[in-house]
Amino acid sequence: MTPSPLDPRPSAKKDRIDALAASAGRPAGGSVTTPADVHVSAAGKVRDTGGVSLIASAWARLRRNPVFLLGAGITLVFVVLALVAPWIAPYDASKRIPELLDDLRPGQIPGPRDGFPLGSDEFGRDLLSRLLVGARQTLIVGVFATIFGLIGGLVLGTLAGAFGGWIDSLVMRVVDVMLSIPSLLLAVSIAALAPRPSQWTVIVAIATVQVPIFARLLRGSMLAQRSSDHVLAARALGVKPKAIIFRHMLPNSLGPVIVQSTLVLATSIIDAAGLSFLGLGNSDDRQPEWGQMLGEAQRLIQDYPHLAFYPAACIIVVALGFTLMGESLREALDPKSRR
């Protein structure tokens, strides 16, 4: 019998609590379920899901990101064309084609025709072949400038972030001075010091400009690693400082730097084109480069704008591809930017 809620006796209050507890454990059939009646098998199978690494999680998001797929597609096409350019180019990019020379006149440049989809340049050379070979030269400049800048930034960033103190202050002051100068202006100043313009002049100039970017980024990542739990534990266990720096701090600080390198590669391609446009790059037009082609077309841009349009479009599209891919990588690997 259920006690009445209006019963004033203390024992009645206890009886009401016992009744509520019993009804809470009673299923629809009316019987009370006790802990002894519950078995582990009644809970079903527990799904065994292992931990997901940061790279695997980032790749799962990148595969569904149309921005990354577009940037990666542009980058892949550019790299493949640059690698196989000498074999797929219809003609020798450095030689004048007799079929085009027949129609080449002062003030008249042959346009697109059968066998020459983009026409000729001002010297009777196939424009399509020069664009394909120019992609290879542009890739070489961009990749080597980024690699050399990354190496220099790793050295300075590791010194500043690992040791701190006066070393950190000295390195950061040098970095601040370099960052205070516009990158293209600094690159032009360095390239102008060379006695003879060449492709390596452009690479060294652009690499020098990229060094402080990598150095500051790596230094910040390593400072965050210095106070992390695994580094403090290694110090408490008596691990040597050299092992802590190169086994614990540096490997865990390279993620943002690697992502930044894709963005820097886009900047390197644009800067290389700018230096070649100004005449500070390779002066040998037998090795075409997009910036060099763009500079040569300025004299004829009013009458033949397509000579400047094609190399400029290639530079813009390739830089856009690396930028889209780099931004997507940064968002995928950075927990604060995940969407």
C-alpha positions in Angstrom: 0.0 0.0 0.0 1.4 3.4 -1.0 1.6 5.9 1.9 -0.5 9.0 1.7 1.3 12.2 0.9 -0.8 13.9 3.6 0.3 11.6 6.4 2.2 13.7 9.0 4.0 10.9 10.6 7.9 10.7 10.1 7.7 7.0 9.3 5.3 7.9 6.4 7.9 10.2 4.9 10.4 7.4 4.9 7.9 5.0 3.3 7.2 7.5 0.5 10.9 7.8 -0.3 11.3 4.0 -0.4 8.3 3.8 -2.7 9.7 6.3 -5.1 13.1 4.5 -5.1 11.4 1.2 -5.9 9.2 2.7 -8.7 12.3 4.3 -10.3 13.9 0.9 -10.8 10.8 -0.9 -11.9 10.5 -1.6 -15.7 7.2 -1.6 -17.6 6.4 -5.2 -16.5 6.2 -4.2 -12.9 9.2 -6.1 -11.4 12.0 -4.3 -9.7 15.5 -4.5 -11.3 18.3 -5.0 -8.9 22.0 -4.5 -9.6 22.5 -8.3 -9.4 20.1 -8.7 -12.3 22.2 -6.4 -14.6 24.9 -8.0 -16.8 27.7 -6.4 -18.8 26.4 -8.1 -22.0 23.2 -6.1 -21.7 25.1 -3.0 -22.5 26.0 -4.2 -26.0 29.4 -4.2 -27.6 31.8 -1.3 -27.0 33.2 0.0 -30.2 37.0 0.0 -30.2 38.1 3.2 -31.8 41.8 4.0 -31.7 43.2 7.5 -31.3 43.4 9.7 -34.4 46.7 11.5 -35.1 46.8 15.2 -36.0 47.9 14.4 -39.5 45.2 11.9 -40.1 42.5 14.2 -38.7 43.9 17.1 -40.9 43.9 14.9 -44.0 40.3 13.8 -43.3 39.2 17.5 -43.3 41.4 18.4 -46.3 39.8 15.8 -48.5 36.4 17.4 -48.0 37.8 21.0 -48.4 37.1 22.2 -52.0 39.6 25.1 -51.5 42.4 22.7 -50.7 41.5 20.5 -53.6 41.5 23.4 -56.0 44.9 24.7 -54.8 46.4 21.2 -54.8 45.1 20.6 -58.3 46.6 23.8 -59.6 49.9 23.1 -57.8 50.1 19.5 -59.1 49.4 20.5 -62.7 52.1 23.2 -62.5 54.7 20.9 -61.0 54.0 18.1 -63.5 54.2 20.5 -66.4 57.4 22.0 -65.1 59.1 18.6 -64.7 58.1 17.3 -68.1 58.3 20.6 -70.0 61.4 19.8 -72.2 59.7 16.6 -73.5 56.2 18.0 -74.1 57.1 21.4 -75.5 56.2 21.3 -79.2 59.4 23.2 -80.3 62.7 24.2 -78.9 62.0 27.3 -76.8 65.3 28.9 -77.7 65.1 28.5 -81.5 63.4 30.6 -84.1 60.8 28.7 -86.1 61.0 29.0 -89.9 57.2 28.9 -90.3 56.8 31.9 -88.0 59.8 33.8 -89.4 58.1 33.8 -92.8 55.3 35.9 -91.5 57.4 38.0 -89.0 57.6 41.6 -90.1 58.7 44.8 -88.4 55.7 45.8 -86.3 53.9 42.5 -87.1 54.0 39.4 -84.9 52.3 36.1 -86.1 49.3 35.2 -84.0 47.7 31.8 -83.2 47.6 29.3 -86.1 47.7 25.6 -86.8 50.6 24.1 -84.9 51.1 27.3 -82.9 48.1 27.7 -80.6 49.5 30.8 -78.9 51.4 32.3 -81.8 54.9 33.7 -81.8 56.9 36.1 -79.8 58.7 39.0 -81.3 61.7 36.9 -82.4 59.7 34.1 -84.1 59.8 31.6 -81.3 56.9 29.4 -80.2 55.1 31.1 -77.3 53.6 27.9 -75.9 56.9 26.2 -75.8 58.5 29.2 -74.0 55.7 29.2 -71.4 56.2 25.5 -70.7 59.9 25.8 -70.3 59.5 29.0 -68.3 57.4 27.0 -65.8 60.4 24.9 -65.1 62.7 27.9 -64.5 60.0 29.5 -62.3 59.7 26.3 -60.2 63.4 26.0 -59.8 63.7 29.6 -58.5 60.8 29.3 -56.2 61.7 26.0 -54.7 65.4 26.7 -54.2 64.7 30.2 -52.7 62.2 28.6 -50.3 64.6 25.8 -49.3 67.5 28.1 -48.7 65.3 30.6 -46.8 63.9 27.7 -44.7 67.4 26.5 -43.8 68.5 29.9 -42.7 65.4 30.4 -40.7 65.7 27.1 -39.0 69.3 28.0 -37.9 68.4 31.4 -36.5 65.0 30.3 -35.1 66.6 27.3 -33.3 69.3 29.4 -31.7 66.8 32.0 -30.5 64.1 29.6 -29.3 66.4 27.0 -27.7 68.9 29.2 -25.8 67.1 32.5 -25.2 68.9 35.2 -23.3 71.3 37.5 -25.2 71.3 35.1 -28.2 67.6 35.4 -28.6 67.8 39.2 -28.3 70.5 39.5 -30.8 68.9 37.2 -33.4 65.5 38.9 -33.0 66.9 42.4 -33.4 68.5 41.3 -36.7 65.2 39.8 -37.7 63.2 42.9 -36.8 65.5 45.0 -38.9 65.1 42.8 -41.9 61.3 42.6 -41.5 61.1 46.4 -41.2 62.2 46.7 -44.9 59.7 45.8 -47.6 60.5 42.4 -48.9 60.6 43.3 -52.6 62.7 46.4 -51.9 65.2 44.3 -49.8 65.3 41.6 -52.6 66.0 44.3 -55.2 68.8 45.8 -53.1 70.5 42.4 -52.6 70.1 41.4 -56.3 71.5 44.8 -57.4 74.8 44.1 -55.5 75.6 41.2 -57.8 78.1 42.1 -60.6 76.2 40.1 -63.2 72.4 39.3 -63.0 71.7 35.6 -63.1 69.2 33.0 -61.9 71.2 32.3 -58.7 71.2 36.0 -57.9 67.4 35.9 -57.8 67.5 32.8 -55.6 69.9 34.2 -53.1 68.0 37.6 -52.9 64.6 36.0 -52.3 66.0 33.4 -49.9 67.5 36.1 -47.8 64.2 37.9 -47.6 62.4 34.7 -46.5 64.9 33.9 -43.7 63.4 36.2 -41.0 59.9 34.9 -41.6 60.9 31.4 -40.9 63.1 32.4 -38.0 60.4 34.3 -36.1 57.8 31.6 -36.7 60.1 28.8 -35.5 61.3 30.9 -32.5 57.7 31.4 -31.3 57.0 27.7 -31.7 60.1 26.6 -29.8 59.4 29.1 -26.9 56.0 27.4 -26.6 57.7 24.0 -26.5 60.1 25.1 -23.8 57.3 25.3 -21.2 55.4 22.1 -22.4 55.0 19.2 -20.1 57.1 16.7 -22.1 60.1 19.1 -22.2 59.8 19.8 -18.4 59.6 16.0 -17.8 62.7 15.4 -19.9 64.6 18.0 -18.0 63.5 16.5 -14.7 64.8 13.1 -15.8 68.2 14.6 -16.6 68.1 14.5 -20.4 70.9 16.4 -22.0 69.9 19.9 -23.4 71.1 18.9 -26.9 68.8 15.9 -26.9 65.9 18.0 -25.6 66.3 20.6 -28.3 66.7 18.2 -31.3 64.5 15.3 -30.2 61.7 17.0 -28.3 61.5 20.8 -29.1 62.5 21.1 -32.7 60.5 18.2 -34.2 57.3 19.4 -32.5 57.9 23.0 -33.7 58.3 22.3 -37.4 54.6 21.9 -38.2 53.7 25.6 -38.6 57.0 26.2 -40.4 56.3 23.6 -43.0 52.8 25.0 -43.6 54.3 28.5 -43.9 56.7 27.2 -46.6 53.8 26.6 -49.0 52.7 30.2 -48.6 56.3 31.5 -48.9 56.7 29.5 -52.1 53.9 31.5 -53.7 55.6 34.7 -52.5 58.9 33.5 -53.9 57.4 33.0 -57.4 55.9 36.5 -57.4 59.1 38.1 -56.2 61.2 36.1 -58.7 58.9 37.3 -61.5 59.3 40.9 -60.2 63.1 40.7 -60.1 63.2 39.2 -63.6 60.8 41.9 -64.8 63.1 44.6 -63.5 66.1 43.0 -65.4 67.8 41.6 -62.3 67.3 38.0 -63.2 68.7 35.7 -65.9 69.5 37.9 -68.9 69.8 34.9 -71.3 66.4 34.7 -73.1 67.3 31.2 -74.3 66.2 30.0 -70.8 62.8 31.7 -70.6 61.2 32.6 -67.3 57.8 34.0 -66.8 58.9 37.2 -65.2 61.5 37.7 -67.9 58.9 37.1 -70.6 56.6 39.6 -68.9 59.4 42.2 -68.9 60.2 41.7 -72.6 56.5 42.1 -73.6 56.2 45.6 -72.1 57.5 47.2 -75.2 54.8 45.6 -77.3 51.9 45.5 -74.8 49.8 48.1 -76.6 49.8 46.3 -79.9 50.2 42.7 -78.7 48.9 42.5 -75.1 48.7 38.7 -75.3 52.5 38.5 -75.0 52.2 39.9 -71.5 48.8 38.3 -70.6 49.9 34.7 -70.8 53.0 34.8 -68.5 51.1 37.1 -66.1 48.2 34.7 -66.0 50.5 31.8 -65.3 52.2 33.7 -62.4 48.8 34.6 -60.9 47.2 31.2 -61.2 50.3 29.3 -59.8 50.6 31.8 -56.9 46.9 31.4 -56.2 47.2 27.6 -56.1 50.1 27.6 -53.6 48.2 30.2 -51.5 45.0 28.2 -51.4 46.8 25.0 -50.5 48.9 26.7 -47.8 45.9 28.4 -46.1 43.9 25.2 -46.1 46.8 23.4 -44.5 47.2 26.0 -41.8 43.5 25.8 -41.0 43.5 22.0 -40.9 46.6 21.8 -38.6 45.8 24.7 -36.3 43.2 23.8 -33.7 42.3 27.4 -33.2 41.4 27.8 -36.9 39.5 24.6 -37.4 36.1 25.0 -38.9 
